[in-house]
Amino acid sequence: MRDSEGFSIVEVIIAMFLLMVLALAVLPLIIGATNTSVVNRDLVAATTFAGAQLAPIKASFPNDPATPTSCAALRGRAATDVVDTAGTGLKADISVGACPATYPGIVLVTVAVEDSAAPGAALVRLPTRVSVSGP
């Protein structure tokens, strides 16, 4: 009598059971990594959008004493519900702090970005200080 070659059904079932146990152990790690990746992608998009909102303000108000800048012009840059034209569903609120008591001075500008699908919770807040030379 020859020994049969290959695996028996019992060996195949045991191997499948062991693979299932390993898969169940690894599955939560894969799900967690996927969720973290999605959150990070959203944060990167929100930070990029906030930086894009601050870039023209920083360009218009350079930290150069030879360039006159006014606090009133900076306060005119405040805006709410600026929608991202790239279709990400993000919107930004640009807030400008109070004008300084003495000039030249510094004004705090903050861009808060939130997802239009989940309003009220800011994904990112990107603050910067802008130098102004006059009222």
N, CA, C and O of each residue as an XYZ file, in Angstrom:
540
protein
N       0.828     -1.169      0.000
C       0.000      0.000      0.000
C       0.882      1.245      0.000
O       1.820      1.348      0.790
N       0.578      2.192     -0.890
C       1.347      3.432     -0.973
C       0.719      4.496     -0.092
O      -0.499      4.567      0.068
N       1.610      5.341      0.488
C       1.080      6.504      1.227
C       0.496      7.491      0.223
O       1.083      7.736     -0.831
N      -0.631      8.040      0.546
C      -1.227      9.015     -0.362
C      -0.452     10.340     -0.266
O      -0.006     10.757      0.803
N      -0.320     10.957     -1.402
C       0.411     12.216     -1.436
C      -0.558     13.369     -1.225
O      -1.745     13.263     -1.533
N      -0.030     14.490     -0.686
C      -0.841     15.680     -0.489
C      -1.324     15.814      0.937
O      -0.887     15.092      1.832
N      -2.235     16.752      1.131
C      -2.755     17.050      2.463
C      -4.111     16.390      2.642
O      -4.888     16.261      1.696
N      -4.375     15.982      3.854
C      -5.700     15.445      4.153
C      -6.642     16.600      4.442
O      -6.197     17.728      4.659
N      -7.909     16.335      4.446
C      -8.913     17.374      4.696
C      -8.752     17.958      6.094
O      -8.991     19.149      6.295
N      -8.354     17.144      7.052
C      -8.151     17.630      8.422
C      -7.002     18.641      8.460
O      -7.096     19.670      9.129
N      -5.928     18.345      7.744
C      -4.795     19.277      7.714
C      -5.180     20.597      7.047
O      -4.751     21.662      7.489
N      -5.965     20.533      6.016
C      -6.413     21.746      5.333
C      -7.302     22.576      6.252
O      -7.165     23.799      6.296
N      -8.204     21.942      6.980
C      -9.097     22.664      7.899
C      -8.292     23.303      9.019
O      -8.566     24.442      9.397
N      -7.316     22.603      9.554
C      -6.474     23.177     10.625
C      -5.679     24.370     10.086
O      -5.561     25.389     10.767
N      -5.139     24.256      8.881
C      -4.398     25.371      8.284
C      -5.303     26.576      8.059
O      -4.891     27.710      8.304
N      -6.525     26.349      7.599
C      -7.476     27.447      7.391
C      -7.830     28.112      8.719
O      -7.946     29.335      8.794
N      -8.002     27.302      9.768
C      -8.315     27.852     11.087
C      -7.171     28.725     11.589
O      -7.414     29.802     12.134
N      -5.939     28.283     11.416
C      -4.782     29.069     11.853
C      -4.668     30.373     11.064
O      -4.362     31.420     11.635
N      -4.909     30.313      9.771
C      -4.892     31.535      8.959
C      -5.994     32.502      9.384
O      -5.783     33.715      9.400
N      -7.160     31.976      9.727
C      -8.259     32.824     10.182
C      -7.890     33.529     11.487
O      -8.156     34.720     11.644
N      -7.285     32.808     12.412
C      -6.878     33.405     13.689
C      -5.854     34.503     13.454
O      -5.946     35.572     14.057
N      -4.882     34.256     12.587
C      -3.885     35.279     12.261
C      -4.535     36.494     11.594
O      -4.187     37.633     11.905
N      -5.465     36.255     10.692
C      -6.146     37.361     10.013
C      -6.950     38.196     11.001
O      -6.974     39.423     10.902
N      -7.600     37.549     11.941
C      -8.368     38.294     12.945
C      -7.456     39.107     13.860
O      -7.865     40.147     14.375
N      -6.239     38.647     14.062
C      -5.289     39.389     14.893
C      -4.755     40.610     14.147
O      -4.495     41.641     14.767
N      -4.589     40.510     12.836
C      -4.004     41.590     12.038
C      -5.063     42.583     11.559
O      -4.742     43.747     11.314
N      -6.292     42.157     11.423
C      -7.358     43.005     10.889
C      -7.521     44.322     11.647
O      -7.623     45.360     10.991
N      -7.551     44.354     12.993
C      -7.669     45.642     13.682
C      -6.504     46.592     13.387
O      -6.696     47.807     13.345
N      -5.319     46.059     13.186
C      -4.173     46.898     12.841
C      -4.355     47.540     11.468
O      -4.034     48.712     11.274
N      -4.860     46.782     10.541
C      -5.086     47.308      9.193
C      -6.181     48.376      9.211
O      -6.047     49.413      8.562
N      -7.249     48.126      9.945
C      -8.342     49.103     10.039
C      -7.847     50.382     10.714
O      -8.165     51.481     10.261
N      -7.077     50.250     11.785
C      -6.535     51.424     12.474
C      -5.608     52.228     11.585
O      -5.662     53.457     11.590
N      -4.761     51.559     10.826
C      -3.853     52.256      9.919
C      -4.614     52.980      8.816
O      -4.237     54.083      8.420
N      -5.668     52.372      8.324
C      -6.484     53.002      7.288
C      -7.183     54.248      7.829
O      -7.205     55.284      7.164
N      -7.744     54.155      9.015
C      -8.406     55.313      9.626
C      -7.417     56.441      9.874
O      -7.724     57.603      9.609
N      -6.246     56.116     10.373
C      -5.220     57.130     10.612
C      -4.803     57.784      9.306
O      -4.577     58.993      9.261
N      -4.701     57.007      8.261
C      -4.326     57.540      6.958
C      -5.372     58.534      6.445
O      -5.021     59.580      5.900
N      -6.639     58.211      6.617
C      -7.715     59.106      6.182
C      -7.685     60.407      6.976
O      -7.815     61.488      6.401
N      -7.515     60.310      8.284
C      -7.461     61.507      9.132
C      -6.270     62.373      8.741
O      -6.398     63.593      8.631
N      -5.113     61.749      8.532
C      -3.922     62.507      8.150
C      -4.098     63.176      6.795
O      -3.644     64.302      6.595
N      -4.750     62.495      5.870
C      -4.996     63.095      4.558
C      -5.869     64.342      4.694
O      -5.609     65.357      4.049
N      -6.899     64.265      5.528
C      -7.776     65.416      5.749
C      -7.028     66.564      6.423
O      -7.229     67.726      6.069
N      -6.167     66.246      7.393
C      -5.403     67.289      8.074
C      -4.410     67.963      7.137
O      -4.220     69.177      7.208
N      -3.782     67.200      6.271
C      -2.849     67.779      5.301
C      -3.598     68.695      4.337
O      -3.126     69.790      4.031
N      -4.747     68.259      3.862
C      -5.544     69.095      2.955
C      -5.992     70.379      3.651
O      -5.954     71.454      3.053
N      -6.414     70.272      4.905
C      -6.863     71.456      5.648
C      -5.700     72.406      5.919
O      -5.865     73.621      5.810
N      -4.537     71.880      6.267
C      -3.373     72.729      6.528
C      -2.912     73.424      5.250
O      -2.535     74.595      5.277
N      -2.941     72.708      4.144
C      -2.567     73.297      2.856
C      -3.535     74.412      2.478
O      -3.116     75.469      2.006
N      -4.815     74.179      2.682
C      -5.834     75.196      2.376
C      -5.653     76.420      3.270
O      -5.760     77.551      2.797
N      -5.382     76.207      4.554
C      -5.155     77.331      5.462
C      -3.920     78.119      5.054
O      -3.936     79.350      5.069
N      -2.853     77.423      4.691
C      -1.644     78.107      4.232
C      -1.889     78.918      2.970
O      -1.329     80.000      2.800
N      -2.734     78.387      2.082
C      -3.071     79.113      0.863
C      -3.865     80.382      1.166
O      -3.770     81.363      0.428
N      -4.644     80.369      2.241
C      -5.389     81.573      2.633
C      -4.457     82.619      3.253
O      -4.669     83.820      3.085
N      -3.429     82.159      3.967
C      -2.492     83.087      4.615
C      -1.454     83.657      3.656
O      -0.957     84.761      3.879
N      -1.119     82.935      2.605
C      -0.053     83.358      1.695
C      -0.264     84.753      1.098
O       0.670     85.554      1.124
N      -1.442     85.080      0.564
C      -1.599     86.428      0.010
C      -1.567     87.518      1.087
O      -1.145     88.643      0.820
N      -2.007     87.187      2.289
C      -1.956     88.175      3.376
C      -0.502     88.457      3.741
O      -0.111     89.613      3.897
N       0.296     87.401      3.877
C       1.710     87.584      4.194
C       2.430     88.334      3.075
O       3.320     89.141      3.347
N       2.058     88.080      1.827
C       2.685     88.767      0.703
C       2.320     90.249      0.675
O       3.141     91.082      0.290
N       1.102     90.581      1.077
C       0.648     91.976      1.075
C       1.162     92.765      2.272
O       1.218     93.995      2.238
N       1.534     92.056      3.322
C       1.994     92.702      4.547
C       3.375     92.166      4.926
O       3.516     91.445      5.914
N       4.400     92.525      4.132
C       5.731     92.001      4.427
C       6.305     92.648      5.688
O       5.914     93.748      6.078
N       7.228     91.945      6.302
C       7.883     92.464      7.505
C       9.045     93.343      7.062
O      10.211     93.036      7.311
N       8.697     94.451      6.396
C       9.685     95.369      5.837
C       9.307     96.787      6.247
O       8.230     97.261      5.884
N      10.177     97.482      7.002
C       9.846     98.847      7.444
C       9.636     99.810      6.285
O       8.939    100.811      6.453
N      10.212     99.547      5.119
C      10.065    100.448      3.979
C       8.698    100.323      3.317
O       8.306    101.208      2.556
N       7.975     99.265      3.583
C       6.654     99.050      2.995
C       5.579     99.465      3.989
O       5.417     98.829      5.030
N       4.836    100.537      3.671
C       3.780    100.954      4.602
C       2.601     99.984      4.569
O       2.115     99.602      3.505
N       2.163     99.602      5.749
C       1.002     98.720      5.873
C       0.076     99.285      6.937
O       0.528     99.886      7.911
N      -1.224     99.088      6.744
C      -2.169     99.631      7.716
C      -2.971     98.508      8.365
O      -3.255     97.476      7.756
N      -3.318     98.748      9.605
C      -4.121     97.779     10.341
C      -5.534     97.693      9.749
O      -6.136     96.620      9.717
N      -6.052     98.829      9.284
C      -7.392     98.836      8.697
C      -7.438     97.959      7.437
O      -8.408     97.235      7.213
N      -6.388     98.031      6.625
C      -6.348     97.193      5.419
C      -6.262     95.717      5.797
O      -6.875     94.869      5.148
N      -5.504     95.413      6.845
C      -5.406     94.030      7.303
C      -6.750     93.547      7.836
O      -7.161     92.421      7.554
N      -7.433     94.383      8.599
C      -8.736     93.988      9.139
C      -9.756     93.770      8.018
O     -10.715     93.018      8.192
N      -9.557     94.417      6.882
C     -10.422     94.209      5.721
C     -10.251     92.836      5.094
O     -11.083     92.408      4.294
N      -9.185     92.151      5.449
C      -8.930     90.808      4.925
C      -9.681     89.728      5.697
O      -9.680     88.571      5.277
N     -10.315     90.069      6.803
C     -11.080     89.082      7.581
C     -12.229     88.567      6.718
O     -12.871     89.335      6.001
N     -12.479     87.286      6.792
C     -13.538     86.688      5.973
C     -14.077     85.452      6.673
O     -13.400     84.843      7.502
N     -15.307     85.092      6.325
C     -15.908     83.868      6.861
C     -16.389     83.005      5.703
O     -16.751     83.510      4.640
N     -16.386     81.718      5.925
C     -16.890     80.728      4.966
C     -16.254     80.848      3.581
O     -16.956     80.854      2.569
N     -14.925     80.944      3.539
C     -14.200     80.930      2.272
C     -14.126     79.469      1.834
O     -13.505     78.648      2.509
N     -14.753     79.149      0.713
C     -14.863     77.762      0.245
C     -13.649     77.407     -0.603
O     -13.197     78.207     -1.422
N     -13.128     76.207     -0.404
C     -12.015     75.703     -1.195
C     -12.514     75.380     -2.594
O     -13.428     74.574     -2.761
N     -11.921     76.004     -3.589
C     -12.358     75.803     -4.973
C     -11.886     74.469     -5.537
O     -12.314     74.082     -6.625
N     -11.011     73.755     -4.824
C     -10.519     72.455     -5.294
C     -11.546     71.350     -5.075
O     -11.325     70.210     -5.486
N     -12.673     71.676     -4.428
C     -13.722     70.690     -4.230
C     -13.480     69.742     -3.066
O     -14.012     68.632     -3.056
N     -12.690     70.158     -2.088
C     -12.406     69.295     -0.943
C     -13.505     69.334      0.103
O     -13.533     68.493      1.001
N     -14.413     70.299      0.000
C     -15.464     70.426      1.010
C     -15.006     71.179      2.236
O     -15.684     71.169      3.264
N     -13.859     71.836      2.141
C     -13.336     72.607      3.271
C     -13.753     74.062      3.132
O     -13.938     74.571      2.027
N     -13.899     74.719      4.279
C     -14.135     76.161      4.270
C     -13.326     76.783      5.395
O     -13.061     76.151      6.418
N     -12.938     78.036      5.185
C     -12.043     78.711      6.124
C     -12.676     79.982      6.659
O     -13.431     80.664      5.966
N     -12.350     80.283      7.907
C     -12.687     81.562      8.525
C     -11.363     82.264      8.832
O     -10.513     81.714      9.531
N     -11.191     83.479      8.306
C      -9.980     84.250      8.537
C     -10.326     85.331      9.540
O     -11.123     86.225      9.253
N      -9.723     85.248     10.724
C      -9.988     86.262     11.748
C      -8.729     87.086     11.980
O      -7.611     86.572     11.973
N      -8.950     88.384     12.187
C      -7.854     89.326     12.402
C      -8.030     89.914     13.789
O      -9.110     90.388     14.142
N      -6.961     89.879     14.573
C      -7.002     90.385     15.943
C      -7.098     91.898     15.992
O      -7.170     92.573     14.965
N      -7.096     92.405     17.199
C      -7.215     93.848     17.423
C      -5.956     94.573     16.969
O      -4.852     94.030     17.008
N      -6.152     95.817     16.537
C      -5.020     96.647     16.137
C      -4.208     97.023     17.381
O      -4.770     97.180     18.465
N      -2.903     97.164     17.227
C      -2.055     97.479     18.383
C      -2.251     98.916     18.850
O      -2.745     99.760     18.103
N      -1.864     99.183     20.082
C      -1.980    100.532     20.634
C      -0.904    101.454     20.088
O      -1.133    102.655     19.953
N       0.263    100.915     19.772
C       1.360    101.713     19.232
C       1.842    101.087     17.927
O       1.711     99.883     17.703
N       2.404    101.945     17.075
C       2.883    101.481     15.761
C       4.362    101.761     15.617
O       4.841    102.756     16.161
N       5.102    100.938     14.916
C       4.692     99.691     14.283
C       4.293     98.658     15.322
O       4.751     98.694     16.464
N       3.449     97.754     14.917
C       2.947     96.751     15.841
C       2.647     95.435     15.147
O       2.838     95.283     13.940
N       2.174     94.492     15.940
C       1.894     93.137     15.460
C       0.408     92.832     15.652
O      -0.179     93.163     16.683
N      -0.183     92.199     14.647
C      -1.588     91.795     14.702
C      -1.647     90.280     14.463
O      -0.987     89.753     13.568
N      -2.442     89.606     15.273
C      -2.608     88.158     15.135
C      -3.674     87.863     14.082
O      -4.795     88.365     14.158
N      -3.307     87.038     13.097
C      -4.242     86.587     12.062
C      -4.339     85.071     12.188
O      -3.324     84.376     12.232
N      -5.570     84.564     12.246
C      -5.781     83.131     12.400
C      -6.732     82.636     11.321
O      -7.768     83.245     11.053
N      -6.356     81.513     10.705
C      -7.228     80.847      9.741
C      -7.686     79.542     10.376
O      -6.867     78.691     10.722
N      -8.997     79.388     10.525
C      -9.580     78.155     11.050
C     -10.291     77.451      9.902
O     -11.158     78.034      9.251
N      -9.921     76.198      9.657
C     -10.498     75.429      8.550
C     -11.358     74.317      9.125
O     -10.953     73.603     10.043
N     -12.551     74.186      8.565
C     -13.449     73.101      8.976
C     -14.006     72.419      7.743
O     -13.972     72.964      6.640
N     -14.514     71.226      7.949
C     -15.136     70.450      6.880
C     -16.591     70.879      6.774
O     -17.293     70.953      7.783
N     -17.043     71.160      5.572
C     -18.437     71.572      5.374
C     -19.408     70.483      5.805
O     -20.534     70.780      6.204
N     -18.983     69.223      5.729
C     -19.858     68.111      6.111
C     -20.018     68.005      7.621
O     -21.008     67.451      8.100
N     -19.048     68.536      8.383
C     -19.102     68.490      9.853
C     -18.787     69.879     10.397
O     -17.709     70.094     10.952
N     -19.718     70.829     10.244
C     -19.426     72.195     10.670
C     -19.315     72.312     12.196
O     -19.894     71.528     12.948
N     -18.562     73.307     12.611
C     -18.434     73.591     14.038
C     -17.147     73.111     14.658
O     -16.709     73.663     15.667
N     -16.529     72.098     14.083
C     -15.279     71.569     14.631
C     -14.149     71.886     13.657
O     -14.114     71.372     12.539
N     -13.228     72.740     14.097
C     -12.116     73.125     13.233
C     -11.141     71.962     13.079
O     -10.727     71.349     14.063
N     -10.782     71.668     11.836
C      -9.764     70.651     11.588
C      -8.388     71.195     11.949
O      -7.578     70.511     12.574
N      -8.139     72.443     11.543
C      -6.865     73.095     11.858
C      -7.089     74.562     12.139
O      -8.000     75.194     11.605
N      -6.232     75.084     12.993
C      -6.152     76.527     13.241
C      -4.715     76.916     12.973
O      -3.791     76.394     13.596
N      -4.533     77.840     12.040
C      -3.197     78.250     11.649
C      -3.032     79.730     11.978
O      -3.517     80.589     11.241
N      -2.346     80.032     13.087
C      -2.143     81.437     13.454
C      -0.825     81.969     12.895
O       0.126     81.217     12.687
N      -0.788     83.262     12.660
C       0.449     83.945     12.289
C       0.367     85.382     12.782
O      -0.715     85.898     13.061
N       1.510     86.006     12.884
C       1.572     87.406     13.292
C       1.974     88.236     12.090
O       2.882     87.877     11.340
N       1.271     89.371     11.915
C       1.525     90.240     10.791
C       1.926     91.610     11.318
O       1.288     92.160     12.216
N       2.990     92.147     10.747
C       3.490     93.455     11.166
C       2.750     94.545     10.403
O       2.606     94.473      9.183
N       2.281     95.557     11.134
C       1.616     96.713     10.532
C       2.346     97.973     10.972
O       2.859     98.049     12.089
N       2.387     98.981     10.065
C       3.129    100.199     10.374
C       2.240    101.359     10.781
O       2.735    102.371     11.279
N       0.946    101.230     10.580
C       0.057    102.332     10.927
C      -1.371    101.865     11.112
O      -1.702    100.708     10.855
N      -2.220    102.796     11.566
C      -3.626    102.440     11.800
C      -4.354    102.255     10.501
O      -5.547    101.952     10.500
